[in-house]
Amino acid sequence: MEGYGTTTYGELNVERYDAMYQESMQTETQACVEALAELAGGERVLELAIGTGRVALPLAALGLSVHGVEASIAMVAELRKKRGGDAIPVEIGDMAETSVEGTFDLVYIVFNTIFNLTTQEAQVRCFQNVSRHLKAGGLFVVETVVPDFSEYVDGQRMKGSWAEMHSARFEISIHDRIAQTVAFQRVVISDDSTEMVPHFMRYAWPSELDLMAQLAGLERRERWAWWDKSPFTTTSKSHVTVYAKSAT
């Protein structure tokens, strides 16, 4: 999608981000925080694409030393407004390249955000960057959906989110199966306005992420269907994968 870059998602969604996901993500966030805290063991952690602090702030409240990387200055500004947000160090930049001082026991990226890196090359560089930031024996946790295009016809899908008397919201998406990309337009129409919010992602299959990890010197330790550690199967719609850096 022409003109779409690493900062675009944050800049376009910052005003509505927390409101969009507050209700639907509350239970999911709690499960995510509990699992990450257990994996971190109370040590130093780094979140890639920290955003407005949905996961980082609860982890910091548990006593972990949380650091972040975020491409969007606007998203970090929202984080700073929240209680405890000023205490979390955040480096502004591309998570595939940005360096943070020191090494970490746990690095994590959640909510499909690895797919916001829109080329395979960038995703590979992200894994390599993570490896550089991990201590020996450290863990990298990735949460994403399992790509599913069963609703697409001729590489296209239009799906409604809600419809009311004077407004409606729907999403149009175009799938390029060669590049493994999806271009979205989220459209809200009302009596007096039409709003369009674009999104663009490059998805990767679980096995492809495993290969990226191997190239970065990481080995898969666990793969669950969800944060509750339920088994990952052929019907799973998401996965939480834990990679480890060699302890030697």
NUTORVEX-634899 format. One record per residue (C-alpha): residue in three letters; x, y, z. Coordinates in steps of 0.25 Angstrom, whole numbers, padded with zeros to 4 digits, always signed. Example, Ala and Ser with C-alpha at 12.3 -4.5 7.8 and 13.67 -1.06 7.14 Angstrom:
<atoms>
ALA+0049-0018+0031SER+0055-0004+0029
</atoms>
This chain:
<atoms>
MET+0000+0000+0000GLU+0007+0013-0005GLY+0011+0022+0006TYR+0008+0012+0018GLY+0020+0011+0027THR+0025+0007+0041THR+0018+0019+0048THR+0005+0019+0040TYR-0003+0009+0049GLY+0000+0017+0061GLU-0002+0031+0055LEU-0016+0027+0049ASN-0021+0019+0061VAL-0016+0026+0074GLU-0029+0034+0077ARG-0037+0021+0076TYR-0028+0010+0080ASP-0031+0008+0094ALA-0046+0010+0092MET-0046+0000+0081TYR-0040-0011+0089GLN-0043-0008+0104GLU-0055-0017+0105SER-0051-0029+0096MET-0037-0029+0101GLN-0039-0028+0116THR-0039-0043+0119GLU-0029-0046+0108THR-0019-0036+0113GLN-0020-0042+0127ALA-0017-0056+0122CYS-0005-0050+0114VAL+0001-0042+0125GLU+0000-0054+0134ALA+0007-0063+0124LEU+0018-0053+0121ALA+0021-0050+0136GLU+0023-0065+0138LEU+0032-0066+0126ALA+0040-0054+0131GLY+0042-0059+0145GLY+0042-0045+0150GLU+0053-0040+0142ARG+0056-0030+0131VAL+0047-0030+0119LEU+0046-0023+0106GLU+0033-0020+0098LEU+0033-0018+0083ALA+0022-0008+0078ILE+0019-0005+0093GLY+0008+0005+0088THR-0001+0011+0099GLY+0004+0001+0109ARG-0008-0009+0109VAL+0002-0020+0113ALA+0014-0013+0118LEU+0007-0005+0129PRO+0001-0017+0136LEU+0015-0024+0135ALA+0022-0012+0142ALA+0011-0012+0153LEU+0015-0026+0156GLY+0030-0021+0159LEU+0036-0025+0145SER+0046-0016+0139VAL+0039-0013+0126HIS+0045-0005+0114GLY+0039-0003+0100VAL+0041+0000+0086GLU+0031+0008+0078ALA+0030+0014+0064SER+0019+0024+0067ILE+0022+0036+0076ALA+0007+0038+0077MET+0005+0025+0083VAL+0016+0027+0093ALA+0010+0040+0097GLU-0003+0033+0101LEU+0005+0023+0109ARG+0011+0035+0116LYS-0002+0040+0120LYS-0006+0027+0128ARG-0002+0024+0142GLY+0012+0018+0142GLY+0014+0022+0128ASP+0025+0032+0130ALA+0034+0021+0137ILE+0035+0012+0125PRO+0047+0015+0116VAL+0043+0015+0102GLU+0052+0016+0090ILE+0045+0022+0077GLY+0048+0014+0065ASP+0046+0002+0056MET+0046-0010+0064ALA+0054-0018+0053GLU+0066-0009+0055THR+0065+0000+0068SER+0075-0003+0079VAL+0072-0003+0094GLU+0083-0002+0104GLY+0086-0015+0111THR+0080-0029+0109PHE+0067-0035+0114ASP+0062-0048+0120LEU+0049-0047+0112VAL+0046-0040+0099TYR+0031-0041+0094ILE+0022-0036+0083VAL+0007-0038+0083PHE-0006-0035+0076ASN-0001-0039+0062THR+0009-0027+0062ILE+0020-0035+0056PHE+0011-0034+0043ASN+0012-0019+0043LEU+0026-0021+0038THR+0022-0022+0023THR+0033-0030+0017GLN+0039-0043+0020GLU+0053-0037+0020ALA+0048-0027+0031GLN+0042-0039+0039VAL+0055-0046+0038ARG+0063-0034+0043CYS+0054-0033+0055PHE+0057-0047+0059GLN+0072-0044+0058ASN+0070-0031+0066VAL+0063-0039+0077SER+0074-0049+0078ARG+0084-0038+0080HIS+0076-0032+0091LEU+0074-0046+0099LYS+0082-0051+0110ALA+0088-0065+0108GLY+0076-0074+0111GLY+0066-0062+0109LEU+0052-0064+0103PHE+0045-0058+0091VAL+0030-0059+0091VAL+0022-0056+0079GLU+0006-0056+0078THR-0001-0056+0065VAL-0013-0061+0058VAL-0012-0073+0048PRO-0015-0067+0035ASP-0029-0071+0030PHE-0034-0067+0016SER-0046-0076+0015GLU-0055-0064+0015TYR-0048-0058+0003VAL-0053-0059-0012ASP-0044-0056-0023GLY-0034-0050-0012GLN-0044-0041-0007ARG-0053-0039+0005MET-0064-0029+0010LYS-0069-0031+0024GLY-0078-0023+0033SER-0075-0019+0047TRP-0088-0012+0051ALA-0099-0005+0045GLU-0109+0005+0051MET-0120+0014+0045HIS-0111+0025+0042SER-0097+0019+0041ALA-0089+0006+0038ARG-0075+0001+0039PHE-0069-0010+0029GLU-0056-0014+0025ILE-0050-0017+0011SER-0038-0025+0009ILE-0030-0030-0003HIS-0020-0042-0001ASP-0008-0044-0009ARG-0004-0058-0007ILE+0009-0057-0014ALA+0015-0046-0005GLN+0007-0051+0007THR+0001-0037+0009VAL-0013-0032+0012ALA-0017-0017+0009PHE-0029-0013+0018GLN-0039-0001+0018ARG-0047+0001+0030VAL-0059+0009+0026VAL-0069+0017+0035ILE-0081+0023+0028SER-0091+0032+0035ASP-0101+0043+0030ASP-0091+0054+0030SER-0077+0047+0028THR-0069+0036+0022GLU-0056+0032+0030MET-0046+0022+0024VAL-0034+0016+0032PRO-0024+0008+0024HIS-0016-0004+0029PHE-0006-0012+0022MET+0001-0025+0027ARG+0010-0036+0023TYR+0006-0049+0030ALA+0015-0061+0032TRP+0011-0076+0035PRO+0016-0082+0048SER+0026-0090+0041GLU+0032-0078+0034LEU+0033-0071+0048ASP+0041-0083+0053LEU+0051-0082+0041MET+0053-0067+0044ALA+0056-0071+0058GLN+0066-0082+0054LEU+0073-0072+0045ALA+0074-0063+0057GLY+0080-0074+0066LEU+0067-0076+0074GLU+0060-0090+0076ARG+0045-0092+0078ARG+0042-0097+0092GLU+0027-0096+0093ARG+0015-0093+0084TRP+0001-0092+0090ALA-0012-0088+0083TRP-0014-0077+0094TRP-0008-0071+0106ASP-0015-0081+0115LYS-0005-0091+0109SER-0016-0099+0102PRO-0010-0109+0091PHE-0007-0104+0077THR-0015-0112+0067THR-0018-0112+0052THR-0031-0104+0056SER-0025-0093+0064LYS-0028-0079+0060SER-0016-0073+0067HIS-0003-0077+0074VAL+0006-0072+0085THR+0021-0077+0082VAL+0032-0077+0091TYR+0046-0077+0085ALA+0059-0078+0094LYS+0073-0073+0092SER+0084-0084+0095ALA+0089-0083+0109THR+0103-0085+0104
</atoms>
